[in-house]
Amino acid sequence: MTIRPLPARMWGVLRHPRTTFEALAAAPRWADVLAVAFLAAFTATALVLETETGELALLDQLERTVSTFDRRVDEAQYADVQELSAHGTAYAFVTALVSGPLLAVSLSAALVAIFRAPAGRAVRYRQVLAIASHAGVILALRQVIAAPVIYVRETMASPLTLSMFFTLLDESSAFARFTGMIDLFVIWWIAVLAIGVSVLYQRPAVRVAAAIAGVYVLLAALVALAVALTGGVA
């Protein structure tokens, strides 16, 4: 089978994921898309966080994270957070690495362990990695879009969460925290990933998506509940 060029594969993930994943199953490719997605996410985020506005947004985000399970942030903690916020490039590198290559590699291993190939069909790790790597284009796009939004809004809080539909909620409520953790780009990524898994393992995409989304929503609910019980402020 003819190997599709990288731009066509990345565009295919956004517009025609099933067709794209069927081609990848026959001719797996993953290194190029992982590298490009990582560089795009890293560069976009780093450019913003190295500005004064981006540094302040990162400082606010880190302070909120520290205070999530503790109402008070002492001077020593604040000094540490302030020092960390000055290293926007390093922060961007780590977050892009975790949400890109590391996620794709570890998620592929988990999918191979969880799913069994149908009778008469062998599914290799390389095929799963190709699917996971290309699905990651959605998460890289999220970072690229988020970068200018961070600069304009002067906050790293994502505007593309379920909370945008519940603007009248008390921000300190457990439900408001929960909706703020459900990112719409992540839901899109889950749907695309589920299509890829269904292509490889011949499973219904809806069931796969429901299972992955269920884990994601459950984790968000547990975090929101934990913050509410401990009286956190994030």
ZIZI-V834946 format. One record per backbone hydrogen bond with DSSP energy under -1.0 kcal/mol. NH is the residue of the N-H (numbers start at 1). CO is the residue of the C=O. If there is no record, write none. Layout:
NH&CO + NH&CO
This chain:
9&5 + 10&6 + 11&7 + 12&8 + 13&9 + 14&10 + 15&11 + 16&12 + 20&16 + 21&17 + 22&18 + 23&19 + 24&20 + 25&21 + 26&22 + 27&23 + 34&30 + 35&31 + 36&32 + 37&33 + 38&34 + 39&35 + 40&36 + 41&37 + 42&38 + 43&39 + 44&40 + 45&41 + 46&42 + 47&43 + 48&44 + 49&45 + 50&46 + 51&48 + 55&51 + 56&52 + 57&53 + 58&54 + 59&55 + 60&56 + 61&57 + 62&58 + 63&59 + 64&60 + 65&61 + 66&62 + 67&63 + 78&74 + 79&75 + 80&76 + 81&77 + 82&78 + 83&79 + 84&80 + 85&81 + 87&84 + 91&87 + 92&88 + 93&89 + 94&90 + 95&91 + 96&92 + 97&93 + 98&94 + 99&95 + 102&97 + 104&100 + 105&101 + 106&102 + 107&103 + 108&104 + 109&105 + 110&106 + 111&107 + 112&108 + 113&109 + 114&110 + 115&111 + 121&118 + 128&124 + 129&125 + 130&126 + 131&127 + 132&128 + 133&129 + 134&130 + 135&131 + 136&132 + 137&134 + 138&135 + 140&136 + 141&137 + 142&138 + 143&139 + 144&140 + 145&141 + 146&142 + 147&143 + 150&146 + 151&147 + 152&148 + 153&149 + 154&150 + 162&182 + 163&179 + 164&161 + 165&162 + 166&163 + 169&166 + 173&170 + 177&173 + 178&174 + 179&175 + 180&176 + 181&178 + 183&181 + 184&160 + 187&183 + 188&184 + 189&185 + 190&186 + 191&187 + 192&188 + 193&189 + 194&190 + 195&191 + 196&192 + 197&193 + 198&194 + 199&195 + 200&196 + 201&197 + 202&198 + 208&204 + 209&205 + 210&206 + 211&207 + 212&208 + 213&209 + 214&210 + 215&211 + 216&212 + 217&213 + 218&214 + 219&215 + 220&216 + 221&217 + 222&218 + 223&219 + 224&220 + 225&221 + 226&222 + 227&223 + 228&224 + 229&225 + 230&226 + 232&227 + 233&67
